Amino acid sequence: MLKSGLIELEVVLAVARLGGFRAAARELGMSSTALSRAIVQLENRLGVRIFNRTTRSVALTEPGKQFIATVGPALSEIQQAMAAVNNHRAMPTGTLRLNCAVGAARAILVPVVLEYLRRFPEMSVDIATEAHFVDIVGRGFDAGIRAADDVPRDMIAVPFGGALKFSVVGSPSYFAQCKKPRTPKDLMSHQCIRARWPSGKLSRWEFERRGEKLSLDVPGNLTLDEPTLMRDAAIAGAGVAYLWEAPVADELATGRLVAVLKDWTVSSASLCLYYPDRRNVSAALRAFIELLREPINHESRGDAIVLRC
């Protein structure tokens, strides 16, 4: 097969080396007619014959020999340069820039990012965490990571990690002072650690059980826009928080936090990596996507996130 876009030059060199049109056409993966046409076009452009042809043989003319002597080494260097570019495209190198919600970044840091750097030591990863959406193209990011429900529709989306299950959690010291809620409506008499969207709107707490759905604007004297602060505030006894369950699993296991309303809490869409165009995806991003899809990374662990953060 042809190795570059320099078709006519490759054709001439192949015919000169193999001594015939058919052998050259076979090696290059093209028809004898197309090969002959390429040689004629080059000869017409140069104004000289490169080959003397008979029904039985093909031989270089004197100008043809001079042409081959000059073009051969030059074409070899061009092909080596193109091969180097292809190898660069195939093996990730450089910097992968990601824009993520804070919790999303924590969710992928250990199971994905550190493994990615181990596999591809020539790569660097630059993660910017922001609560609000940004123009990843305009800001020069390769991809973003957010909750799947929030990925813009004009982006290519790669879900990973499974559904995000949420829990209502509080500290033992808080529940020693305040009776544990038995239904979501009981939260209306509790101190709830409220979350604020980047838009400025306060988050509502969503619940569902056996087809019954509730959406509550819960009360509370503490409002935060960073999920890790919500977790820390809950541990400190400031109130109850509505957080992604997986990142607080250790706190639940050790008793630093206690989950309530377990039969009411909901699961939401998975995390999602997104990027603008499926064409010309860099080797760096392609390798990162493949790693995200590996089964070992389907159970993402990380810090607490709030949907649409």
C-alpha positions in Angstrom: 0.0 0.0 0.0 1.1 3.6 -0.6 2.9 5.1 2.4 2.2 8.8 1.8 0.4 11.2 -0.4 3.4 11.4 -2.8 1.9 8.9 -5.1 3.8 9.6 -8.3 7.2 9.5 -6.6 6.4 6.3 -4.8 5.3 4.8 -8.1 8.5 5.7 -10.0 10.7 4.4 -7.2 8.8 1.1 -7.0 9.0 0.5 -10.7 12.7 1.3 -10.8 13.4 -1.0 -7.8 11.2 -3.9 -9.0 11.9 -3.5 -12.7 8.3 -3.8 -13.9 4.8 -2.2 -13.8 2.9 -5.3 -12.6 5.2 -6.0 -9.7 5.2 -2.4 -8.6 1.4 -2.2 -8.9 1.0 -5.3 -6.8 3.3 -4.0 -4.1 1.6 -0.6 -4.0 -1.9 -2.1 -4.0 -3.1 -0.3 -7.2 -4.0 -1.3 -10.7 -1.4 -1.4 -13.5 -3.5 1.1 -15.4 -3.5 3.6 -12.5 0.3 3.1 -12.0 1.0 3.7 -15.7 -1.2 6.8 -15.7 0.7 8.2 -12.7 4.1 7.7 -14.4 2.8 9.4 -17.6 1.5 12.4 -15.6 4.8 12.9 -13.9 6.8 12.5 -17.2 4.5 15.1 -18.8 5.0 17.5 -15.9 8.8 17.1 -16.0 9.0 17.2 -19.8 11.3 14.1 -20.0 10.8 10.3 -20.2 11.8 8.6 -16.9 11.4 5.0 -18.3 12.1 3.4 -21.7 9.3 0.9 -22.1 9.0 -2.1 -24.4 6.5 -5.0 -24.3 9.2 -7.0 -22.5 11.1 -4.6 -20.3 11.2 -1.3 -18.5 14.5 0.6 -18.0 15.4 3.9 -16.6 16.5 6.7 -19.0 19.5 8.7 -18.1 17.4 11.6 -16.8 15.4 9.0 -15.0 18.5 7.7 -13.2 19.4 11.2 -12.1 15.9 11.8 -10.9 15.8 8.6 -8.9 19.2 9.4 -7.4 17.9 12.7 -6.1 14.3 11.8 -5.2 15.0 8.5 -3.5 16.8 9.8 -0.4 14.5 12.8 -0.2 11.3 10.6 -0.3 12.8 8.3 2.3 13.3 11.2 4.7 9.7 12.4 4.0 8.3 8.9 4.7 10.3 8.7 8.0 9.0 12.0 9.1 5.4 10.9 8.3 5.9 7.7 10.2 7.2 9.6 13.2 4.1 11.7 13.2 1.9 8.6 12.9 3.8 7.0 15.8 3.2 10.2 17.8 -0.5 10.0 17.1 -0.6 6.4 18.1 1.4 6.7 21.4 0.0 9.3 23.8 2.5 12.1 24.6 2.0 15.7 25.7 -0.6 17.1 28.1 -4.2 16.1 28.5 -6.3 19.0 29.8 -9.6 18.2 31.6 -12.2 20.5 33.1 -14.2 18.8 35.9 -16.5 19.4 38.8 -14.5 19.0 42.0 -16.2 15.7 42.9 -15.8 14.3 39.4 -12.1 15.0 39.6 -11.8 13.2 42.9 -13.8 10.3 41.5 -11.4 9.7 38.7 -8.1 10.7 40.3 -7.0 7.4 41.9 -8.7 4.8 39.7 -8.2 6.5 36.4 -5.7 9.4 36.2 -2.9 7.9 38.3 -3.2 4.6 36.3 -3.2 6.6 33.1 0.1 8.3 34.1 1.5 4.9 35.1 0.7 3.4 31.7 1.8 6.5 29.6 4.8 8.0 31.4 5.3 10.5 28.5 1.9 12.1 29.3 0.9 14.8 31.7 -2.6 15.5 33.0 -3.8 19.0 33.8 -7.1 19.0 35.7 -9.0 22.3 36.3 -11.9 22.0 38.8 -14.7 24.4 38.5 -18.3 24.4 39.9 -19.7 26.1 36.8 -19.7 25.0 33.2 -17.1 26.5 30.9 -16.5 26.5 27.2 -14.0 23.7 27.1 -13.2 24.4 23.4 -12.6 28.1 24.0 -10.6 27.5 27.1 -8.4 24.9 25.4 -9.5 21.8 27.3 -9.5 18.4 25.6 -12.6 17.2 27.5 -14.8 17.8 30.4 -16.3 15.6 33.1 -19.7 16.3 34.6 -22.9 14.5 35.6 -24.3 12.9 32.4 -27.6 14.7 32.6 -25.8 18.0 32.3 -23.6 17.3 29.3 -24.4 19.7 26.4 -26.3 18.0 23.6 -23.8 19.1 21.0 -21.0 17.2 22.7 -19.9 13.5 22.3 -20.6 11.9 25.6 -18.9 8.9 27.2 -20.7 7.7 30.4 -18.8 5.8 33.0 -18.9 4.7 36.6 -22.5 3.6 36.9 -25.4 5.5 38.5 -24.7 8.0 41.2 -26.6 7.0 44.4 -27.3 9.6 46.9 -27.7 9.5 50.7 -28.9 11.8 53.4 -26.2 11.8 56.0 -25.5 13.3 59.4 -23.2 12.9 62.3 -24.0 10.8 65.5 -23.6 14.0 67.5 -26.3 15.8 65.4 -28.7 12.9 65.6 -28.1 12.7 69.4 -29.7 16.1 69.5 -32.3 15.8 66.7 -34.5 12.8 66.1 -33.7 10.9 62.9 -36.1 11.7 60.1 -38.4 8.8 59.1 -39.8 10.4 56.0 -38.4 13.1 53.7 -41.0 15.6 55.0 -39.5 15.2 58.5 -36.5 17.1 57.1 -38.5 20.3 57.2 -37.8 20.4 60.9 -34.1 19.7 60.6 -31.0 21.8 59.9 -30.2 20.9 56.3 -26.9 21.8 54.7 -28.1 23.4 51.5 -26.4 23.4 48.1 -26.3 26.3 45.6 -26.0 25.8 41.9 -23.5 27.9 39.9 -26.6 29.7 38.6 -27.3 30.9 42.1 -30.4 28.7 42.5 -30.7 26.5 45.6 -30.8 22.8 45.0 -33.9 20.8 45.8 -33.6 17.4 47.5 -35.1 14.6 45.4 -36.7 11.5 46.8 -38.6 8.5 45.5 -40.2 5.3 47.0 -42.5 2.9 45.3 -43.6 5.4 42.7 -44.0 8.3 45.1 -41.8 11.2 44.3 -40.9 14.2 46.4 -38.9 17.3 45.6 -38.1 19.4 48.7 -36.8 22.9 49.2 -35.2 22.0 52.6 -34.6 24.5 55.4 -31.1 25.3 56.8 -28.9 28.1 58.0 -25.8 26.9 56.1 -25.6 27.0 52.3 -22.5 25.8 50.5 -21.4 25.5 46.8 -18.6 22.9 47.3 -19.5 19.3 48.1 -16.5 18.5 50.2 -17.4 21.4 52.5 -20.9 19.9 52.8 -19.4 16.6 53.9 -17.1 18.2 56.4 -19.9 20.3 57.8 -22.0 17.2 58.2 -19.2 15.4 60.0 -18.9 18.4 62.3 -22.5 18.2 63.3 -23.8 21.2 61.4 -26.8 19.3 60.0 -27.8 16.7 57.4 -26.4 16.7 53.9 -27.5 15.2 50.6 -24.4 13.7 49.0 -23.2 11.1 46.6 -23.0 7.9 48.6 -19.8 6.3 47.4 -17.4 9.0 48.5 -18.7 9.0 52.1 -18.6 5.1 52.3 -15.6 5.2 54.7 -17.3 7.8 57.0 -20.4 5.6 57.0 -18.4 2.5 57.7 -16.5 4.1 60.6 -19.6 5.7 62.1 -18.4 9.3 61.5 -21.6 9.7 59.4 -25.0 8.0 59.7 -27.3 7.5 56.7 -31.0 8.1 57.1 -34.0 7.7 54.8 -32.3 4.8 53.0 -35.5 3.6 51.4 -36.2 7.0 49.9 -32.9 8.1 48.4 -32.5 8.1 44.6 -29.9 7.3 42.0 -29.1 9.6 39.2 -27.2 9.5 35.9 -23.6 8.5 35.8 -20.6 10.7 35.4 -19.8 11.5 31.8 -16.7 12.5 29.9 -17.5 14.8 27.0 -15.6 16.3 24.1 -16.6 18.3 21.0 -15.9 16.1 18.0 -15.4 12.4 17.4 -13.1 13.2 14.4 -9.4 13.7 15.0 -9.6 12.5 18.6 -6.0 12.7 19.9 -4.2 9.5 21.0 -4.0 11.0 24.5 -7.8 11.4 24.8 -8.5 8.1 23.1 -6.3 6.3 25.6 -8.0 8.0 28.5 -11.5 7.1 27.2 -10.4 3.4 26.8 -9.2 3.4 30.4 -12.4 4.9 31.6 -14.3 2.1 30.0 -12.3 -0.7 31.6 -14.4 -2.7 34.2 -12.0 -1.9 37.0 -13.0 1.7 36.8 -16.8 1.2 36.7 -17.1 1.6 40.4 -15.7 5.1 40.8 -14.8 6.3 44.2 -14.1 9.9 45.1 -15.2 12.8 47.1 -18.8 13.9 47.5 -20.5 15.5 44.6 -23.8 17.1 44.1 -25.6 16.5 40.8 -25.0 19.4 38.4 -22.2 20.8 40.5 
